Structures are given as structure tokens and as C-alpha cells.
Amino acid sequence: MLGKKIQKLRKEKNLTLSQLAEKTSISKSYLSQIERNIQSNPSIEILGKIAKILDVDIQTLLSQDTTKSDTNDNGKGNVKNWNIFINIALESGLINEKDLIELRNALQKGKK
């Protein structure tokens, strides 16, 4: 799913695999493996580079919907996709449990 979404967005931007590789500094072979779903768990860093060039956010790449925006009526990001994003960030070591707790506490203070 992720690979097909990246491929679709890349083609919508009229980019070849070689051009995307050059712009992201990711090897063409690795990008090809992602698009063919051979590499199905790229790091957040890799997804961030791809998303930047394709002019979308990481959540858009991870969402099952093919539209550019995946928000509900109240303007908040789709909770299911945020959970995926957070889990990937945790698994990749980009954030840890302590960071997550600090973020939750900061968000709760902001609601008051």
C-alpha cells in the first residue's frame, strides 16, 4: 500500500524514479524496493525525505486514503493514522516513551 501510494504521487508529480532518488539522496534501488513493497518499513527519515519532495506530509503517505488531506470534520488529523505515525516513530527510535509522555503533558497543559 505505502509503495503504491508513493509511486502514484511520484507519477502525479511527473518524476521518474531516478529523479526522486536524486532529489531525496536515496538510492534508486531502495526507492524501487519501497514502491514494489519489498521494503515495507522505511524509516521516518526516509519517509520525510520522500514526503518533502512529493509535497505531502508523512501522514498522507501512511494513510489508506489516496487524497492529499486526511482530516475529519473537526480539522484534527485522523487518529488512526496518528497512531501509526507514533508507533513507527517509537519503533524507529525517533522518539521514546519519555518523549511521548512529555508531549502528552504539554498538549494537556495547552487545553487548559
N, CA, C and O atoms as a DFTB+ gen file, in Angstrom:
448 C
 N C O
     1  1       0.818      -1.198       0.000
     2  2       0.000       0.000       0.000
     3  2       0.859       1.258       0.000
     4  3       0.656       2.145      -0.829
     5  1       1.827       1.345       0.929
     6  2       2.701       2.507       1.012
     7  2       3.445       2.716      -0.307
     8  3       3.515       3.829      -0.827
     9  1       3.992       1.634      -0.830
    10  2       4.762       1.731      -2.063
    11  2       3.935       2.223      -3.235
    12  3       4.388       3.059      -4.017
    13  1       2.728       1.708      -3.354
    14  2       1.846       2.126      -4.455
    15  2       1.450       3.595      -4.306
    16  3       1.326       4.311      -5.300
    17  1       1.254       4.040      -3.072
    18  2       0.912       5.440      -2.838
    19  2       2.081       6.350      -3.252
    20  3       1.878       7.363      -3.921
    21  1       3.294       5.979      -2.851
    22  2       4.470       6.772      -3.227
    23  2       4.612       6.802      -4.741
    24  3       4.872       7.855      -5.325
    25  1       4.444       5.655      -5.373
    26  2       4.554       5.584      -6.827
    27  2       3.507       6.473      -7.507
    28  3       3.818       7.187      -8.461
    29  1       2.275       6.424      -7.015
    30  2       1.196       7.228      -7.577
    31  2       1.505       8.723      -7.442
    32  3       1.361       9.485      -8.398
    33  1       1.930       9.127      -6.247
    34  2       2.249      10.546      -6.020
    35  2       3.444      10.984      -6.865
    36  3       3.467      12.093      -7.400
    37  1       4.432      10.102      -6.978
    38  2       5.612      10.423      -7.800
    39  2       5.208      10.645      -9.246
    40  3       5.660      11.595      -9.884
    41  1       4.363       9.775      -9.758
    42  2       3.923       9.904     -11.150
    43  2       3.054      11.146     -11.351
    44  3       3.105      11.779     -12.405
    45  1       2.248      11.495     -10.328
    46  2       1.442      12.718     -10.413
    47  2       2.335      13.953     -10.509
    48  3       1.952      14.950     -11.121
    49  1       3.509      13.890      -9.915
    50  2       4.478      14.994      -9.968
    51  2       5.366      14.896     -11.207
    52  3       6.290      15.690     -11.382
    53  1       5.076      13.908     -12.072
    54  2       5.860      13.681     -13.289
    55  2       7.349      13.499     -12.992
    56  3       8.212      14.029     -13.691
    57  1       7.620      12.738     -11.940
    58  2       9.002      12.439     -11.571
    59  2       9.310      10.987     -11.909
    60  3       8.487      10.100     -11.681
    61  1      10.475      10.754     -12.441
    62  2      10.937       9.383     -12.636
    63  2      11.522       8.893     -11.311
    64  3      11.777       9.685     -10.403
    65  1      11.724       7.619     -11.215
    66  2      12.347       7.055     -10.028
    67  2      13.752       7.632      -9.845
    68  3      14.176       7.909      -8.723
    69  1      14.458       7.806     -10.942
    70  2      15.805       8.384     -10.885
    71  2      15.775       9.822     -10.366
    72  3      16.629      10.216      -9.571
    73  1      14.800      10.596     -10.813
    74  2      14.694      11.977     -10.351
    75  2      14.367      12.042      -8.866
    76  3      14.931      12.859      -8.138
    77  1      13.452      11.181      -8.413
    78  2      13.117      11.151      -6.993
    79  2      14.341      10.736      -6.176
    80  3      14.600      11.295      -5.110
    81  1      15.077       9.771      -6.670
    82  2      16.291       9.325      -5.986
    83  2      17.288      10.472      -5.861
    84  3      17.874      10.677      -4.797
    85  1      17.477      11.204      -6.928
    86  2      18.425      12.320      -6.922
    87  2      17.987      13.412      -5.949
    88  3      18.805      13.933      -5.191
    89  1      16.707      13.757      -5.967
    90  2      16.199      14.841      -5.126
    91  2      16.175      14.471      -3.639
    92  3      16.301      15.346      -2.782
    93  1      16.015      13.193      -3.332
    94  2      15.934      12.751      -1.931
    95  2      17.264      12.235      -1.384
    96  3      17.402      12.030      -0.178
    97  1      18.232      12.027      -2.257
    98  2      19.504      11.401      -1.876
    99  2      19.292       9.997      -1.319
   100  3      20.018       9.545      -0.434
   101  1      18.281       9.319      -1.857
   102  2      18.003       7.925      -1.525
   103  2      18.287       7.118      -2.788
   104  3      17.942       7.547      -3.889
   105  1      18.905       5.968      -2.638
   106  2      19.257       5.209      -3.839
   107  2      18.014       4.805      -4.628
   108  3      16.952       4.533      -4.068
   109  1      18.185       4.776      -5.928
   110  2      17.098       4.390      -6.821
   111  2      16.629       2.966      -6.500
   112  3      15.430       2.688      -6.526
   113  1      17.561       2.076      -6.201
   114  2      17.184       0.689      -5.915
   115  2      16.357       0.594      -4.635
   116  3      15.415      -0.195      -4.563
   117  1      16.705       1.397      -3.618
   118  2      15.936       1.364      -2.374
   119  2      14.536       1.919      -2.601
   120  3      13.558       1.361      -2.104
   121  1      14.436       3.017      -3.351
   122  2      13.121       3.582      -3.677
   123  2      12.278       2.574      -4.463
   124  3      11.077       2.434      -4.229
   125  1      12.920       1.885      -5.386
   126  2      12.218       0.868      -6.160
   127  2      11.688      -0.238      -5.251
   128  3      10.565      -0.708      -5.431
   129  1      12.492      -0.651      -4.282
   130  2      12.052      -1.678      -3.337
   131  2      10.864      -1.188      -2.508
   132  3       9.955      -1.962      -2.207
   133  1      10.871       0.090      -2.143
   134  2       9.742       0.655      -1.394
   135  2       8.491       0.642      -2.271
   136  3       7.427       0.204      -1.834
   137  1       8.621       1.123      -3.505
   138  2       7.466       1.194      -4.402
   139  2       6.901      -0.186      -4.723
   140  3       5.697      -0.326      -4.939
   141  1       7.746      -1.191      -4.757
   142  2       7.286      -2.549      -5.048
   143  2       6.914      -3.314      -3.783
   144  3       6.641      -4.514      -3.828
   145  1       6.905      -2.606      -2.655
   146  2       6.563      -3.177      -1.347
   147  2       7.474      -4.325      -0.930
   148  3       7.072      -5.182      -0.142
   149  1       8.681      -4.347      -1.445
   150  2       9.687      -5.302      -0.976
   151  2      10.248      -4.773       0.348
   152  3      10.444      -5.531       1.298
   153  1      10.499      -3.472       0.394
   154  2      10.897      -2.793       1.625
   155  2       9.634      -2.095       2.130
   156  3       9.261      -1.034       1.628
   157  1       8.988      -2.688       3.115
   158  2       7.684      -2.171       3.546
   159  2       7.736      -1.368       4.833
   160  3       6.695      -0.930       5.323
   161  1       8.921      -1.163       5.393
   162  2       9.028      -0.438       6.649
   163  2      10.188       0.559       6.620
   164  3      11.121       0.447       7.415
   165  1      10.134       1.543       5.700
   166  2      11.216       2.539       5.660
   167  2      11.176       3.416       6.911
   168  3      10.130       3.561       7.542
   169  1      12.304       3.988       7.256
   170  2      12.394       4.824       8.459
   171  2      11.611       6.127       8.273
   172  3      11.266       6.508       7.155
   173  1      11.343       6.788       9.379
   174  2      10.673       8.088       9.356
   175  2      11.523       9.085       8.569
   176  3      10.990       9.917       7.836
   177  1      12.831       9.000       8.720
   178  2      13.736       9.902       7.983
   179  2      13.559       9.731       6.471
   180  3      13.475      10.715       5.736
   181  1      13.504       8.494       6.020
   182  2      13.312       8.207       4.590
   183  2      11.942       8.715       4.141
   184  3      11.827       9.369       3.104
   185  1      10.908       8.413       4.923
   186  2       9.566       8.880       4.569
   187  2       9.505      10.399       4.531
   188  3       8.837      10.980       3.676
   189  1      10.203      11.035       5.456
   190  2      10.227      12.502       5.485
   191  2      10.848      13.083       4.227
   192  3      10.335      14.057       3.678
   193  1      11.943      12.500       3.765
   194  2      12.595      12.970       2.539
   195  2      11.675      12.801       1.332
   196  3      11.559      13.698       0.497
   197  1      11.028      11.649       1.253
   198  2      10.120      11.370       0.137
   199  2       8.927      12.324       0.181
   200  3       8.553      12.910      -0.835
   201  1       8.336      12.474       1.365
   202  2       7.170      13.343       1.521
   203  2       7.496      14.784       1.131
   204  3       6.690      15.453       0.485
   205  1       8.664      15.253       1.519
   206  2       9.060      16.631       1.206
   207  2       9.098      16.860      -0.309
   208  3       8.568      17.857      -0.800
   209  1       9.707      15.963      -1.025
   210  2       9.823      16.118      -2.484
   211  2       8.459      15.952      -3.158
   212  3       8.176      16.615      -4.155
   213  1       7.622      15.076      -2.620
   214  2       6.296      14.859      -3.214
   215  2       5.278      15.893      -2.730
   216  3       4.117      15.870      -3.140
   217  1       5.721      16.798      -1.856
   218  2       4.894      17.896      -1.356
   219  2       3.660      17.396      -0.612
   220  3       2.551      17.891      -0.814
   221  1       3.874      16.407       0.249
   222  2       2.825      15.876       1.122
   223  2       3.439      15.692       2.502
   224  3       4.655      15.791       2.666
   225  1       2.596      15.423       3.491
   226  2       3.141      15.114       4.808
   227  2       3.249      13.601       4.962
   228  3       2.683      12.840       4.177
   229  1       3.978      13.184       5.978
   230  2       4.187      11.751       6.198
   231  2       2.856      11.049       6.434
   232  3       2.659       9.915       5.998
   233  1       1.957      11.717       7.116
   234  2       0.649      11.115       7.384
   235  2      -0.058      10.755       6.084
   236  3      -0.727       9.724       6.008
   237  1       0.080      11.581       5.075
   238  2      -0.534      11.303       3.775
   239  2       0.053      10.029       3.173
   240  3      -0.676       9.224       2.593
   241  1       1.364       9.844       3.307
   242  2       1.984       8.627       2.783
   243  2       1.478       7.389       3.515
   244  3       1.304       6.333       2.907
   245  1       1.245       7.518       4.807
   246  2       0.846       6.375       5.616
   247  2      -0.643       6.094       5.592
   248  3      -1.079       5.003       5.959
   249  1      -1.429       7.077       5.159
   250  2      -2.879       6.902       5.182
   251  2      -3.327       5.921       4.105
   252  3      -2.660       5.751       3.084
   253  1      -4.459       5.285       4.347
   254  2      -5.018       4.370       3.366
   255  2      -5.802       5.113       2.301
   256  3      -6.021       4.594       1.206
   257  1      -6.222       6.324       2.620
   258  2      -6.950       7.159       1.670
   259  2      -5.941       7.734       0.675
   260  3      -4.808       8.040       1.046
   261  1      -6.343       7.880      -0.567
   262  2      -5.427       8.391      -1.582
   263  2      -5.526       9.895      -1.770
   264  3      -4.834      10.456      -2.620
   265  1      -6.376      10.560      -0.988
   266  2      -6.479      12.009      -1.115
   267  2      -5.311      12.669      -0.409
   268  3      -4.668      12.068       0.451
   269  1      -5.044      13.913      -0.782
   270  2      -3.900      14.613      -0.227
   271  2      -4.111      14.946       1.241
   272  3      -3.160      14.892       2.021
   273  1      -5.332      15.290       1.637
   274  2      -5.618      15.656       3.013
   275  2      -6.432      14.567       3.676
   276  3      -7.404      14.075       3.102
   277  1      -6.049      14.195       4.859
   278  2      -6.773      13.158       5.584
   279  2      -7.168      13.690       6.949
   280  3      -6.638      13.259       7.973
   281  1      -8.107      14.633       6.957
   282  2      -8.591      15.183       8.201
   283  2     -10.086      14.977       8.285
   284  3     -10.768      14.855       7.268
   285  1     -10.590      14.940       9.506
   286  2     -12.027      14.792       9.663
   287  2     -12.663      16.169       9.807
   288  3     -11.975      17.182       9.688
   289  1     -13.967      16.219      10.062
   290  2     -14.705      17.472      10.064
   291  2     -14.220      18.479      11.079
   292  3     -14.365      19.681      10.852
   293  1     -13.650      18.044      12.190
   294  2     -13.214      18.997      13.195
   295  2     -11.789      19.501      12.950
   296  3     -11.250      20.243      13.772
   297  1     -11.183      19.113      11.845
   298  2      -9.869      19.619      11.475
   299  2      -8.710      18.895      12.131
   300  3      -7.555      19.221      11.862
   301  1      -8.985      17.926      12.981
   302  2      -7.915      17.167      13.623
   303  2      -7.489      16.038      12.697
   304  3      -8.309      15.504      11.951
   305  1      -6.203      15.669      12.739
   306  2      -5.723      14.569      11.923
   307  2      -6.407      13.269      12.298
   308  3      -6.825      13.093      13.442
   309  1      -6.522      12.379      11.366
   310  2      -7.142      11.084      11.595
   311  2      -6.382      10.358      12.707
   312  3      -5.181      10.117      12.590
   313  1      -7.081      10.016      13.772
   314  2      -6.461       9.411      14.949
   315  2      -5.764       8.106      14.594
   316  3      -4.659       7.850      15.071
   317  1      -6.387       7.279      13.767
   318  2      -5.788       6.001      13.384
   319  2      -4.422       6.231      12.733
   320  3      -3.461       5.526      13.040
   321  1      -4.334       7.214      11.838
   322  2      -3.071       7.475      11.163
   323  2      -2.034       8.065      12.103
   324  3      -0.844       7.787      11.953
   325  1      -2.455       8.872      13.069
   326  2      -1.504       9.399      14.047
   327  2      -0.956       8.259      14.889
   328  3       0.223       8.264      15.241
   329  1      -1.790       7.288      15.215
   330  2      -1.309       6.138      15.975
   331  2      -0.246       5.377      15.188
   332  3       0.763       4.951      15.751
   333  1      -0.470       5.210      13.901
   334  2       0.523       4.545      13.050
   335  2       1.817       5.343      13.055
   336  3       2.901       4.785      13.222
   337  1       1.696       6.641      12.871
   338  2       2.856       7.530      12.838
   339  2       3.641       7.435      14.148
   340  3       4.864       7.296      14.136
   341  1       2.938       7.512      15.267
   342  2       3.597       7.453      16.573
   343  2       4.271       6.103      16.770
   344  3       5.397       6.039      17.262
   345  1       3.591       5.020      16.389
   346  2       4.185       3.689      16.541
   347  2       5.447       3.540      15.698
   348  3       6.431       2.957      16.154
   349  1       5.428       4.055      14.491
   350  2       6.618       3.987      13.644
   351  2       7.746       4.808      14.258
   352  3       8.898       4.376      14.270
   353  1       7.414       5.987      14.766
   354  2       8.430       6.840      15.400
   355  2       9.030       6.139      16.624
   356  3      10.239       6.210      16.845
   357  1       8.202       5.471      17.411
   358  2       8.691       4.733      18.578
   359  2       9.584       3.569      18.151
   360  3      10.673       3.383      18.694
   361  1       9.119       2.790      17.179
   362  2       9.867       1.616      16.724
   363  2      11.206       1.987      16.096
   364  3      12.181       1.245      16.212
   365  1      11.246       3.134      15.432
   366  2      12.484       3.538      14.768
   367  2      13.458       4.227      15.709
   368  3      14.604       4.489      15.344
   369  1      12.998       4.522      16.932
   370  2      13.867       5.194      17.887
   371  2      13.869       6.703      17.743
   372  3      14.629       7.393      18.423
   373  1      13.025       7.222      16.865
   374  2      12.959       8.671      16.669
   375  2      12.461       9.365      17.932
   376  3      12.917      10.459      18.265
   377  1      11.533       8.733      18.628
   378  2      11.063       9.211      19.926
   379  2      11.051       8.028      20.881
   380  3      11.104       6.874      20.457
   381  1      10.982       8.325      22.175
   382  2      10.879       7.246      23.152
   383  2       9.672       7.499      24.050
   384  3       8.987       8.511      23.906
   385  1       9.416       6.585      24.967
   386  2       8.248       6.692      25.840
   387  2       8.266       7.992      26.636
   388  3       7.225       8.621      26.826
   389  1       9.446       8.394      27.100
   390  2       9.568       9.633      27.867
   391  2       9.153      10.830      27.012
   392  3       8.429      11.706      27.483
   393  1       9.609      10.872      25.757
   394  2       9.220      11.955      24.845
   395  2       7.706      11.992      24.665
   396  3       7.094      13.061      24.643
   397  1       7.120      10.820      24.537
   398  2       5.677      10.721      24.326
   399  2       4.909      11.247      25.540
   400  3       3.901      11.939      25.392
   401  1       5.385      10.920      26.723
   402  2       4.746      11.407      27.949
   403  2       4.874      12.930      28.041
   404  3       3.914      13.613      28.397
   405  1       6.050      13.458      27.721
   406  2       6.253      14.908      27.754
   407  2       5.346      15.609      26.744
   408  3       4.796      16.672      27.032
   409  1       5.194      15.026      25.586
   410  2       4.313      15.598      24.564
   411  2       2.867      15.591      25.038
   412  3       2.157      16.586      24.891
   413  1       2.428      14.466      25.610
   414  2       1.068      14.382      26.131
   415  2       0.827      15.435      27.205
   416  3      -0.206      16.105      27.203
   417  1       1.783      15.580      28.123
   418  2       1.635      16.566      29.197
   419  2       1.574      17.987      28.641
   420  3       0.785      18.804      29.117
   421  1       2.392      18.285      27.647
   422  2       2.386      19.611      27.041
   423  2       1.056      19.883      26.340
   424  3       0.520      20.989      26.418
   425  1       0.530      18.872      25.659
   426  2      -0.745      19.028      24.984
   427  2      -1.888      19.236      25.982
   428  3      -2.803      20.026      25.747
   429  1      -1.814      18.511      27.094
   430  2      -2.856      18.661      28.119
   431  2      -2.808      20.050      28.753
   432  3      -3.857      20.619      29.055
   433  1      -1.621      20.603      28.959
   434  2      -1.486      21.951      29.504
   435  2      -2.044      22.967      28.531
   436  3      -2.635      23.967      28.941
   437  1      -1.860      22.717      27.241
   438  2      -2.352      23.634      26.216
   439  2      -3.858      23.681      26.142
   440  3      -4.415      24.688      25.705
   441  1      -4.545      22.617      26.556
   442  2      -6.009      22.565      26.530
   443  2      -6.622      23.367      27.657
   444  3      -7.785      23.758      27.566
   445  1      -5.869      23.624      28.723
   446  2      -6.405      24.326      29.904
   447  2      -6.525      25.806      29.680
   448  3      -6.958      26.533      30.574
